[in-house]
Amino acid sequence: MKILVPLKRVSDPDNANKIKVGAGKVETTGLEWKPNPFDEYAVETALRLTENGTNAKARLGEVTVVTFGPKETETTLRAALATGADKAIRVDTTDDAIDGDLLARALKALVEREKPDLVLLGKQQVDGDANQVAQLLAEYLGWPQATFAGQITSEADKALLVSREVDGGSIKLRVTLPAVVSVDLRIVNAVGVTSMHTPPTHKYSDGVRFAALMAIMAAKKKSLTEVKLTDLSPDTALKIKYTGFDLPPARKAGVKIKTVAELVQKLKTEAKVL
């Protein structure tokens, strides 16, 4: 099975309190970068689908990771290669030059070039939280899709049985390959992924895997190619443009209420909610 995994670097969510807004722009200077967590889950899912869990060194398929960004985002790709991905592609661009629709159109062209059996994505990026790309890509490709996957079972590498949580339980959907699937947090639990290559009794460690030092060094020799955005999508017009950012106004100091009658009066005359 050939799997393509889009991967984005984001500002570390743990440093969200350090983000500043000035002159209508979000300032990320000094913040640490890390792979988008949901994309990391997608990479882990792809690795589990293409290996025998009892011998993860033997890749039984092909995992390609792709990111859209400047030269420095190659560090994120190398990290994914170190965990087991086979090759990487960087589409040269910047965050402010793309939106969800352009990204989906460019990915469509890349899919047609790479011809994967499956595109695995994180359900959304923690910086924009748009939750658009997977659905747009499936529509443009005309492929079946499953979103917010919490559990995946590979059926002879011809179809996937995908489970996702809904109100009151879970729903299962079978999609034939090729397909587009976006994953949620629960996909990386011990039994989140069941591959035809791995004994059904095998259980993974919860979470994503980490690369050993030797794997990090070996990743430097793996293929990492650069593609121009215009090679994938000659039309780079954006449908969404951010014109400015402002912090919410500071909250006014509260007032003390002595009686219930006074509270009711203020709710009527000042808050106007009664």
Backbone torsions as a table, in degrees:
resi	resn	phi	psi	omega
1	MET	NA	132.2	175.4
2	LYS	-101.4	127.2	-176.3
3	ILE	-124.7	133.4	174.9
4	LEU	-108.4	129.1	-178.0
5	VAL	-124.1	107.1	172.0
6	PRO	-68.5	137.8	-173.7
7	LEU	-138.0	130.3	-178.7
8	LYS	-122.5	143.0	171.8
9	ARG	-90.1	143.2	-179.7
10	VAL	-135.9	162.8	172.1
11	SER	-65.2	136.8	-176.9
12	ASP	-53.6	117.9	-179.2
13	PRO	-57.5	-26.2	179.4
14	ASP	-69.1	-14.5	178.9
15	ASN	-104.5	19.1	-175.9
16	ALA	-58.1	-30.8	-178.6
17	ASN	-71.6	-9.4	-179.9
18	LYS	-95.5	-7.0	-179.3
19	ILE	-69.2	136.0	-179.9
20	LYS	-121.1	152.6	177.0
21	VAL	-119.8	122.3	179.1
22	GLY	-145.3	141.1	-179.9
23	ALA	53.5	35.9	177.0
24	GLY	75.5	11.6	-178.4
25	LYS	-127.0	150.7	174.9
26	VAL	-84.4	123.0	-179.2
27	GLU	-95.3	120.3	179.6
28	THR	-112.0	10.3	-179.3
29	THR	-58.2	130.4	177.3
30	GLY	89.0	-7.1	179.3
31	LEU	-83.5	149.6	178.2
32	GLU	-83.7	147.2	177.6
33	TRP	-102.0	147.8	175.7
34	LYS	-152.3	161.6	176.4
35	PRO	-64.5	142.8	174.8
36	ASN	-55.8	125.4	-174.6
37	PRO	-53.0	-43.7	-178.6
38	PHE	-66.5	-30.6	175.7
39	ASP	-70.0	-35.6	175.0
40	GLU	-61.3	-38.2	177.6
41	TYR	-64.5	-36.5	179.0
42	ALA	-66.8	-40.6	177.0
43	VAL	-62.0	-45.6	179.3
44	GLU	-61.1	-40.9	178.2
45	THR	-61.3	-44.7	-180.0
46	ALA	-62.0	-40.7	179.9
47	LEU	-65.6	-40.8	180.0
48	ARG	-67.0	-33.9	-179.3
49	LEU	-72.9	-19.4	-174.0
50	THR	-117.4	31.9	179.2
51	GLU	-150.7	162.9	164.6
52	ASN	-89.7	115.2	-174.2
53	GLY	-56.6	-21.6	179.1
54	THR	-83.5	-9.1	177.7
55	ASN	-149.0	74.9	-172.0
56	ALA	-67.5	-11.6	-178.8
57	LYS	-72.2	-23.6	-178.3
58	ALA	-93.9	102.4	179.7
59	ARG	-76.5	124.6	-176.7
60	LEU	-104.9	21.6	177.4
61	GLY	-166.3	-159.4	-179.8
62	GLU	-135.0	130.3	178.4
63	VAL	-117.8	121.0	177.4
64	THR	-115.0	129.4	176.8
65	VAL	-106.2	144.0	-179.2
66	VAL	-136.2	139.7	175.0
67	THR	-132.6	153.7	177.2
68	PHE	-110.3	112.4	-177.8
69	GLY	174.1	-179.5	179.9
70	PRO	-76.0	179.3	-174.8
71	LYS	-52.6	-39.5	-174.7
72	GLU	-67.6	-14.5	178.3
73	THR	-74.9	-6.5	177.5
74	GLU	-64.0	-23.8	175.7
75	THR	-60.4	-40.0	177.9
76	THR	-64.9	-40.1	178.5
77	LEU	-66.8	-41.4	179.4
78	ARG	-62.2	-35.6	178.2
79	ALA	-63.6	-40.7	178.1
80	ALA	-67.6	-37.8	176.7
81	LEU	-63.0	-36.1	-178.8
82	ALA	-67.4	-28.9	179.8
83	THR	-81.5	-11.1	176.1
84	GLY	140.0	-12.2	178.0
85	ALA	-60.9	150.7	-172.5
86	ASP	-88.4	-38.9	179.7
87	LYS	-152.4	166.2	-174.8
88	ALA	-137.7	153.0	177.7
89	ILE	-132.8	131.1	173.3
90	ARG	-113.2	123.3	175.8
91	VAL	-93.3	115.7	-171.8
92	ASP	-72.9	115.1	178.4
93	THR	-168.2	-171.4	175.1
94	THR	-131.5	160.1	-176.8
95	ASP	-58.9	-38.0	-176.8
96	ASP	-77.8	-3.1	-180.0
97	ALA	-101.6	3.1	-178.8
98	ILE	-134.5	154.7	169.3
99	ASP	-133.6	-178.2	-175.2
100	GLY	-60.9	-38.6	-177.9
101	ASP	-70.4	-44.2	178.5
102	LEU	-63.9	-39.9	178.1
103	LEU	-60.6	-43.6	-179.9
104	ALA	-65.7	-39.9	179.6
105	ARG	-66.8	-39.4	177.9
106	ALA	-68.3	-38.6	177.3
107	LEU	-64.0	-36.8	177.2
108	LYS	-57.7	-45.8	179.4
109	ALA	-64.6	-37.9	179.4
110	LEU	-68.5	-38.6	176.4
111	VAL	-61.5	-42.2	179.8
112	GLU	-65.5	-27.4	178.7
113	ARG	-81.8	-43.9	-174.8
114	GLU	-85.9	-25.4	178.2
115	LYS	56.0	55.0	175.2
116	PRO	-76.4	160.3	174.7
117	ASP	-84.7	-21.2	-174.2
118	LEU	-151.2	137.2	170.4
119	VAL	-110.6	119.8	179.4
120	LEU	-109.8	127.2	-179.9
121	LEU	-129.4	156.5	166.4
122	GLY	-70.0	151.2	-175.0
123	LYS	-63.1	-27.0	179.1
124	GLN	-170.0	166.9	175.9
125	GLN	-96.8	141.7	-174.2
126	VAL	-77.2	-7.3	176.5
127	ASP	-88.1	-45.6	-179.5
128	GLY	-97.4	-30.0	179.6
129	ASP	54.0	35.1	-176.4
130	ALA	-78.1	-34.7	179.7
131	ASN	56.3	56.7	-176.5
132	GLN	-123.7	-37.9	-163.2
133	VAL	-62.8	-45.5	-177.4
134	ALA	-59.5	-45.5	-177.9
135	GLN	-68.1	-41.5	178.4
136	LEU	-64.6	-43.2	-179.0
137	LEU	-61.9	-44.6	179.2
138	ALA	-60.6	-39.6	179.3
139	GLU	-66.0	-44.7	-178.7
140	TYR	-66.6	-35.1	179.6
141	LEU	-79.8	-24.6	-172.7
142	GLY	73.8	28.9	-178.9
143	TRP	-100.0	153.8	171.1
144	PRO	-65.6	154.0	-179.1
145	GLN	-141.1	156.2	172.0
146	ALA	-138.6	134.2	-175.4
147	THR	-116.5	157.8	176.4
148	PHE	55.4	41.6	-177.4
149	ALA	-65.6	128.4	175.5
150	GLY	-107.6	-12.6	178.1
151	GLN	-156.8	138.2	-179.5
152	ILE	-134.0	132.8	173.4
153	THR	-120.5	123.6	178.5
154	SER	-82.8	130.0	179.2
155	GLU	-109.8	92.0	177.9
156	ALA	56.4	26.8	-179.7
157	ASP	57.4	22.5	178.1
158	LYS	-112.1	-24.7	-179.5
159	ALA	-152.4	162.4	177.4
160	LEU	-125.8	135.6	171.8
161	LEU	-99.0	112.6	-172.4
162	VAL	-110.9	131.6	178.5
163	SER	-115.8	138.5	176.7
164	ARG	-139.8	151.2	-179.7
165	GLU	-77.3	139.0	172.4
166	VAL	-133.7	173.7	179.0
167	ASP	-57.7	121.8	175.2
168	GLY	86.8	4.0	179.5
169	GLY	161.8	-141.3	179.7
170	SER	-139.9	158.5	178.5
171	ILE	-124.8	142.2	-180.0
172	LYS	-114.7	140.0	-178.2
173	LEU	-135.8	130.7	177.1
174	ARG	-100.4	125.2	178.3
175	VAL	-119.9	134.3	175.5
176	THR	-85.0	148.8	-179.8
177	LEU	-86.0	146.9	4.4
178	PRO	-75.7	151.7	-176.1
179	ALA	-153.4	167.8	175.1
180	VAL	-117.2	129.1	-179.5
181	VAL	-134.2	132.4	172.8
182	SER	-110.0	143.8	-170.6
183	VAL	-115.0	153.9	178.4
184	ASP	-112.3	-177.8	-174.6
185	LEU	-58.3	-42.5	-171.2
186	ARG	-69.0	-9.8	-178.7
187	ILE	-63.7	-22.5	-176.4
188	VAL	-100.6	23.6	171.7
189	ASN	-79.7	179.1	-170.7
190	ALA	-58.7	-32.6	-177.8
191	VAL	-123.3	27.9	-177.8
192	GLY	-68.9	-29.2	-178.5
193	VAL	-124.9	127.7	175.8
194	THR	-117.7	114.8	-178.0
195	SER	-104.4	150.4	176.9
196	MET	-66.2	-17.1	-177.1
197	HIS	-89.6	-14.1	-173.6
198	THR	-109.0	135.6	177.7
199	PRO	-54.6	137.5	-176.5
200	PRO	-62.6	-17.8	-179.8
201	THR	-84.6	-9.3	-176.4
202	HIS	-74.2	139.2	175.8
203	LYS	-124.8	132.7	177.7
204	TYR	-83.6	164.0	168.9
205	SER	-73.5	145.3	177.7
206	ASP	-62.9	143.5	176.3
207	GLY	92.7	-173.3	-179.3
208	VAL	-90.8	157.1	-179.9
209	ARG	-82.2	158.2	177.0
210	PHE	-117.1	146.4	-175.6
211	ALA	-84.5	137.9	173.2
212	ALA	-75.6	163.0	-177.4
213	LEU	-58.2	-41.8	-179.4
214	MET	-63.8	-36.9	178.7
215	ALA	-67.9	-36.1	177.9
216	ILE	-64.5	-41.0	178.1
217	MET	-67.5	-41.6	-179.2
218	ALA	-66.0	-29.7	-178.1
219	ALA	-63.5	-22.9	-179.9
220	LYS	-66.9	-19.9	-178.8
221	LYS	-94.8	-7.9	-179.2
222	LYS	-77.4	156.6	-175.4
223	SER	-67.3	128.1	173.2
224	LEU	-136.8	110.8	-176.8
225	THR	-109.9	155.9	178.8
226	GLU	-110.9	137.7	178.2
227	VAL	-128.6	140.6	175.8
228	LYS	-80.9	140.4	179.7
229	LEU	-57.5	-39.1	-178.5
230	THR	-68.2	-20.2	175.6
231	ASP	-70.3	-26.6	-179.3
232	LEU	-95.3	-35.1	-178.9
233	SER	-142.3	96.9	177.8
234	PRO	-57.9	-31.0	177.5
235	ASP	-89.5	104.5	-177.6
236	THR	-106.2	19.7	178.5
237	ALA	-66.6	138.7	-179.7
238	LEU	-93.9	142.8	174.6
239	LYS	-93.7	-20.8	179.4
240	ILE	-123.2	127.0	177.9
241	LYS	-128.5	133.4	176.6
242	TYR	-93.8	120.3	-176.2
243	THR	-94.6	-16.2	178.6
244	GLY	173.0	160.9	179.2
245	PHE	-129.5	139.9	176.6
246	ASP	-138.0	142.1	175.3
247	LEU	-71.5	149.4	176.5
248	PRO	-64.2	150.5	-179.2
249	PRO	-62.6	147.1	179.2
250	ALA	-64.5	142.4	-179.9
251	ARG	-71.6	140.0	177.0
252	LYS	-75.4	153.4	178.9
253	ALA	-63.6	142.7	179.6
254	GLY	-76.0	170.4	177.5
255	VAL	-123.8	152.5	179.5
256	LYS	-89.8	136.9	179.6
257	ILE	-109.0	128.8	-175.7
258	LYS	-86.8	-35.1	-175.1
259	THR	-134.8	161.1	176.9
260	VAL	-63.6	-38.4	-179.6
261	ALA	-61.3	-40.9	178.6
262	GLU	-65.9	-38.9	178.3
263	LEU	-61.2	-46.4	-179.5
264	VAL	-62.6	-40.7	-179.6
265	GLN	-62.5	-42.6	-179.8
266	LYS	-68.8	-36.5	177.7
267	LEU	-64.6	-31.6	179.0
268	LYS	-79.3	-47.9	-170.5
269	THR	-90.3	-31.6	-176.6
270	GLU	-103.4	-53.5	179.6
271	ALA	-77.8	-25.4	179.8
272	LYS	52.7	46.3	176.8
273	VAL	-109.1	-0.3	177.7
274	LEU	-120.2	NA	NA
